[in-house]
Amino acid sequence: MLQIIQNANQYLAKTAIISNGESFAFENLLEKSAQIAIKLLNGEKDLHQKRVAFMVSPGFEYVAFQWGIWRAGGVAVPLCITYPLPSLKYVIEDTAAEIVISGPEYVDILQPLVHPKTFIFYKTSNFSPKNVAESVLPEISTDRNALILYTSGTTSLPKGVVTTHDNLEAQISTLVSAWQWTSADHTVCVLPLHHVHGIINVISCALWAGATVEFLDGFSPEKVFGAFALGKINVFMAVPTIYFKLITYWDNLPETEKAEITENLKKFRLMVSGSAALPVSVMEKWQEISGHTLLERYGMTEIGMGISNPYDGERKAGYIGKPLAGVAVRLIDENGTIEKEEIPGEIQIKGANVFKEYWGKTEATEKAFTEDGWFKTGDVAVVENGYYRILGRDSVDIIKSGGYKISALEIEEVLRKHPQLDDCAVVGIPDEEWGELVVASVVVRNKALDLKQLNEWMRSMMPAYKTPRKYLVVDELPRNAMGKVTKNDVKELFKNI
C-alpha cells in the first residue's frame, strides 16, 4: 500500500479537505478514491501504468481522482484547466493517455478530442458510489511511474516529467520533516494543480501529515484574507505574484482592517514563497504586514524541492537557503569544475527526489544528466556563507554582454526599489556590438516617468554594473499560469522597438 494511503488510514475521522462549503474526512477520501479505482479497473486487476489524464477542478474530487488513479495502478496526468484545446491535445497525445476524465465544466472543451479509437472518455459523473468492501485493489510497488507533469517548454515543446512513487514519497517526506508539518495544520490551496508546487508542497504534504487542505472558489485577495480571518488556517504557500496582489489589496484597506489582518497573520505557523524568485521588496513588505519572514525555497518539476531556507534558523532575503536532507547539490562551471563559495555555477542535483525520465524522450533525458548521474538544472547560483543565491536561469536570466555574465534578477531587484515602478523584467536581446544588450520592460505608476533619468538613477544604484540600455513601458508583463513572468515573451516585445 502506498505510504500516503497508509497514513490516511491513521486519520479516518479527521477532516482532510474542505471545498465547495463541504468538509470531507480522510475516510471519505479513501472511500471515494477506491470507488474511482474500481471503475477505472473495469474488471482488470491492474492498470499496469496506463496513463490517465484528468481535467478536474481543484477540490475534493481532484484529490480523489488523483488517488484513485494511483490506487488502480495508473499514472496520473493532470490537465491544466485553463489550457486551450491544442495544448490539451498535445499532452493527451504525447502521453498516449488511454483514459481521459473530465469534470462537467470541461466536457465541451474536451469533446472535440473524443473518438472511440483514441481513449476511453469518462465524465466525473460516471463514477457513481459503489460498495468497495469486498473489492481488491492492486498492490502498487513504489518503483512504478506515478505522475507526469509538463514543463513550461521555454526552449521547445513541453516535456513530460515522469516521477515514480519513490520519487514522490522522497519529495513529500523530506518537506514534511523540513517544514515540520503535523496533523494540527490547516492550509489553503490557491495554486494551479498541474504543477509540483500545488500538488506536492501543499496538498500532498498536508494529507501525508494528516493535516487539512482547504480550497477556495477561485482566487481573489478578498477571498484569501476572508479565509484567513476565520482563524483556522496556519500554513500558507504561494508564488510571489500572489503575495504582491495581497500586498496591493492590503495597502488600499482602511487602517482598522489592516490591523485586523496583521493580527490574524501573526498567528500563522509558516508562510512559504516559491516557483519564481521572491523580490526582496515583496519579502520585506510582507514581513511588515504579517510579522513573518517568508520561507523561500528552490525546486522544479524534475526534482520537487531541492534547496530551502530553514524552518528554524535565519531566513535570508534574496537567498534560497541550503540543500534539503537527502538532496545532494553542487555548482559546476562551464569547464565542468566544481565551484566553491562565491563562484557562480550551474546547480546540479542528485537524490531520491530526482525524476525518472522525460516521457518518450530518451535523448532529452540523457542530455539532462551528467555521466555520473547528476541532474543539470540549467539554473545558475552562487554560495555565500553557506546559503545559495540564484543568479538566474542560464537560458534567460544570465545575460552575456561585453564579455561579462550579468544576472538579470539582480538588476530587477534594484529596479523594483524605484518609487515609480510597480514591476519589471530584465532580459538580454541580441546585439552585434555587445553580444547581448541588457534591456528592461517596466510597469510604471506614472506614465510621465523620464526613462533617461531612470537609467541615470540605475547607474547611481549600480555603478559597476551594466544597467539597461533600453526601456519599454508596458501595462503588464506576460506571465504563465503560475504567475511567473515569461521572459521569452518579454524578449519578443523588444523586436518592434
N, C-alpha and C positions, 0 to 999 in steps of 0.2 A: 504494500500500500504506500502511495506517495506520502512523503512526510507532511505536506500541508494538509492532506486529508486526515492523517493520524492526529495531527494537532487539533484539527477542528472537532474531532470526537471528544476532546477533553473539555470543550466549552459548549456543549449541546444547547443548554437553555439560555446562553448569553446572546445578546444582540450582536449580530455580525455586520448587518447592513441596514442602513436607513435610506430609503429612496421613495419618491412619489408619495410622501406622507405616511409611509408604512414602515414598520420595523420587522426585520427578518432575523430569526435566531440562526445560529450555526446549524442546528438540527434541520431547519427549513432549507438551508443552502445545500446540505448534504443530500437531503431527500430529492430536491429539485434537480440537482446535478446528476444524481443516479437515474432519475426518470429520463433525463435527456440522453444519458449514455446508453440506456436500453433502447431507446428509439433509434439512435444513430447506429447501433449494432444491427438492428433489424434482423435478429436471428443468428447473426455471426457471433463467434466467440471473442473476436478481437478485431479492431480496425487496422491493426498492423501498420501504424504510422501513416494512414491515409491523411492527406491534407484536408482540413475542414475550415473553409473561410466563413466568417460570420460578421454580419453588419447589424449590430445591436446597440441601442443607445446606452450610455453609462447608467449603471444602477444594478439592482439585484439580478435581473435577467442576464446582463452582460457577464457577471461573475459566474452565474450558474451555468451558462453555456460554455464558458472557458473551462471550467472544472469538468463539465460533462464530457467535453471533447477529450480531455486528458484521461478521464476515468474509463472511456471507451477504447483507449489506445490510439487516439488520433493526434494529429499535430494541429494546434490552434493557429489560425491565420486571421488575426483581427483586421477588419477593413475600416479605413478611415471614413467616418460618417459624413465628412464634408468633401470627399474626393469627387471629381467629375467622373462620368462613366468611363472615358478612356483609361483613366488611372486605375479604376476598379477592375476593368477588363484585363489590364496588364498584370496586376497582382494575381488574379484568379488564374489566368493562363500561364503565367510564369511558374506558379507553384503546382500547376496541374491539379488544382483542387478537385476532388471527386464529390464533395458535398459542399453546398453553399446554403447558409442560413440567413434569413432576413427578418428584421423587425418589421411591424406593419407599416411604419412610415417610410421604409426604404424599398418596398416591394416594387413600386412603379419604376424606381431608378434602376433596379437590377433586372427587371423583366426583359429588356432587350437582349440580355446575355443568355437567357434561359432557353435551352434546347435539349431534348431528350438524350442526344448523343454527347453532350458536354459534361454535365454534372447532375447529381440529384439535388433538387431545389426544395428547401423546406421554408415555410413561414414559422415564426416562433409559436404561432397559434396551433401548429400541427403537433406540438409536444404537450399533449393533454396528460393530466395526472394519471399515474399508474401505480399499482401496488408493487413495490420493489422488494418486499420482504424475502421472497424466495428467489430473486434474480441473482445471478452470479456474474460479477464484473471481472474482466481480465486482470491478472496480476501484471503491473506495469514496472518493468525494470528501469532504473534511473538513467541508464545509458542511452535510452531511446530519445529520439527527437521529440521536442515538446512544443516549440514555438518558432514561428517565422515572422520576423518584423522587417520592414523595409527601410533601408537607409534613404537619406534625402536625395541622393543622386545628383550632387552638385557638379560632378565632372562627367557623368554618364548616366545611363538608365539606372534607376534604383536597384539595389541588390538585396536579395532576401537573406537575412542573417538568421542562421539556424542555431538555436540553443537547445541543449538537451535538458532533461530533468535534473541531471547532476549539475549542469551549469547554473540553472535557476536556483536550485537549493543552495549552492555556494553563494550566489549573489544575495539571496534573501537572508540566509542565516548570518552572513557577515554583517549586514546592515542592522539586523535586529539586535545583534550584540553591540555593534559600534555606537548605535544611537539609542540603545537601552529601551527598546520597545517592550511594553508589558500589556497584559490583558486589561489594565486600567485605562489605557489610552483610547482616545476618540479623535479621529481625524476626519477631514473633509476632502473629497477629491474634486478638483476643478480643472484637471488636466485631461488632454486627449488620451484615449485608450488604445492607441496603436503605436505607442512609444514606451520605452523602458521606464521613464520617469513615473508615469501614472500606474502602469501595470505592476512593476516590481517595487519601486520605492514607497508607493502609497498603499495600493490595495493588497499586494501580496505580503508585504512586511507586516501590515496591520493584522491581517487574517492569520498569518503564521503565528503571531504572538497572542491571538485571542482578543485583539482589540476591535473596535467598532469603526466602520467606514461609512461616512455619510455622503450622499450625492445631492447636489443642488439641481434644480430645474433650470439649467442654463447659467451662464456666468454673468454677474454684474457686481461691482463693488458693493452696492446696496445689499444684495443678497448675501454676499460673503460676510460683511460686517453684521448683518442681521442674524446669520447663523452663529457667529462668534458671540453675539450678545446673549444667547441662551445659556452660555456658561458651561457647556459640556465639552466642546472641542478644546483640546490641549496640544495638538500637534498639527502643524500646517506646512505644506510643501508646495512651492510654486516656482514659476520661471520669473526672471527679473521684470519682464513686461507686466506681469500681474501685480507685482509689488509696486511698480511705477504707477499703474492705474489706481491701486488702492490709496497710494500716497496723494495722487492728484484729487481723488474724491474727498479724502480726509481734509485736505487743505481748504476746501470750499465749504466745510461744515461750520455751524455755529460753535463757539468755544465750549459751550456746555456739552454738546455731542462729542466733540473732540476728546474732552476729558473723560467721558464715559467709555469711549472706545479704548483709550490709552489704559485706563484702569483694568479693563477686561483683558487686553492683550498681555499685560504684565503677568497674568496668571498662567499663561501657556508654559508648557514644558519645553517645547522645541519648535523652532521655525527654520526651515531649510530653503535654500535657493539653488537652482541648477538648470541645466540644459543650455545655458548661454552664460557668458561672462557677466558677473554681477558688478555694475558700476559702483565704485566706492561711494559716490554721492548718494546713490539709492540706499546702500547699506547704512550709511550714516543717518540719513533721514528716517529710515525705518526704525533705527535704534532710538532716535529721538521720540518717535511716535509710540513705539511698543515697549521700549526698555530692553529689547532683545538684540543681541548681535547675531545676525543671520549666519547659519552654518552653511558655508559654501563648499561644494564638493565637485568632483570631476568624474564623468563617466561617458559612455557612448553605447550605442546599440550592441556593438560587438563584445563589450566587456561588462555591461552593467555598470556598477560603480568601482573605481579603482583607487581613488585618492579622496581624502576627506579631511576637513578641519575637524579638530577633536570635539567630542561632546563635552568632556570635562577638559579644561585647559584653554589656552589662548586661541581665539579665532582671529586670524589676521585678515584685515581688509585687503582685497586685491590678491589674495592667495587661495589656492585650492586645498592646501593642507599637506598631509603626509599619507603614504601608502596605507591602505586598509589591511587588516590582518589577513594573511594568506595570499596577498597580492604582491608579486614582485614587480618593481618598477625600476627602469634605468633610462638614462638620457644618452642618445647616440648622435654624434655629429655627422657631417656629410661624408667623412672619411671612414666611418664605422668605428670611431674611437669613443669609448665610454667616458662621458664628461662628469666632472665633479662639481663642487659648489661654484656657483656664479658664472658657469659657462653654459650657454644655451645648447639644447639638443632636442632631438625628437623623442617624445615619450614612447617607450616600448613596454609592453605589459605581458606578464606570464602568470598563470594561476588557473585554478579550477573554475573561475568565473568566466574565462575567455571562451567565446563561441566556438562551435564545431567547424562551420564552413559557410561559404556563400552558396545558397541553393543553386545547384546546376551550373556553377561557375568555378570549375577546378582551377583554371589559370589564375583567376582573380584571387582565389583562396591562397594559392601558392605565393603570389606576389605580396599578399598581406602579412606573411610571416617570414622571419629570418630563417636561415638554415638551422639554427639551434632552437627554433620554436617560439621566439618572441613575436608578439603581435605588434605591428607597426601602426601606431595610431594616426600619424600624419600631423599631430599637434606638437608645437614647439614650446618648451618650457625651460625654466632655469630654477635651480635650487638655491635658496638663500636662507641661511640659518636653519636648515632642515625642512623648510616649508617650500613647496612647489608653487611657482608663479607662472601662469600661462602667458606666453607672448603672442600666441595665435595659431591658427591653422596654417600649415606650411603653404597650402594652395591659395589662400585668400587673405590671411592676416599678416603674413610675413612678406613685406614689400622689399624688393631688391632694387635699390635706387642709388646710382652713383658709386657702386661698389660696396654699399652698406646694406645690412639687413635691418629693416625698420619694423617695429611692432605697431601695427595699426591700432591694436587695443590700447596701447599706452597713449597714443595721440588722442584717441577718442575720450579717454579718461580725463585728459586736460581740457579738451573742448567742452565737455559737459559742465565744467566749472564756470563757463561764461554765463553771466546772468541773463542774456537774451536768447540762449539756446535751450530748446526742450529736448532735442535728441540729435544724434549724428551717426554717421557710418563712414569710416575711412577705408579707402581701397587703393590699390595700385593699378594704373592703366598704362598700356604700352607707350613708350616714348623713345625716339631714336637717340636722343642725347643722354638721357638718364637711365635707360633700360626700362624703368617703371617710374611714373610720375605719381607722387603722393597727392591724392585728391580727397575732398570730403563733401558728402551730401549732408545738409543740415536742415533741421526743422527749427524755425525761428519764431520767437514770440512777437517780434516787431519787424514787419516786412521792410522797414527803412534801415535795417542794420547795414552798416558800411562794411563790405567784405574785405576791403583793403585794410581798414582799421582792425578787423578781426584777425587778419594774418599778422599784423604788427603785434597785436596782443599775444598771439600764439608764439611769436619769436621771443617776446619778453618772458613768456612762461617756460619755453623750451629752447634756450639759446643755443644749445649744442645739438639740436635735433632738426631733422628735415620736416618742417611744418608743411601743411598742404599748400600746393601751388595753385590749385583751383578749388572753388567752392560752387556748389549747386544747391540752391534753396528749393526745398520740396515741402509739400503739405504733410506728407507722411512717408516713412521708409517702407520698402517692400519687405514683407515678413511671411514666414511659412506658418503652418498650422499650430506650431508650438510658440508662435510669437517671436521667433528668432529672426533677426534681420538676414535676408538672403543677399549676400554680398555680390554674388554673380549678377543678380538683378540690378544691384546698385551700379555695378560697372557698366551695365547696358545704358543707364541714364546718361552717362558721360559721352556716349557715342554721338550724341546730337549737339554737343556744345563745343 
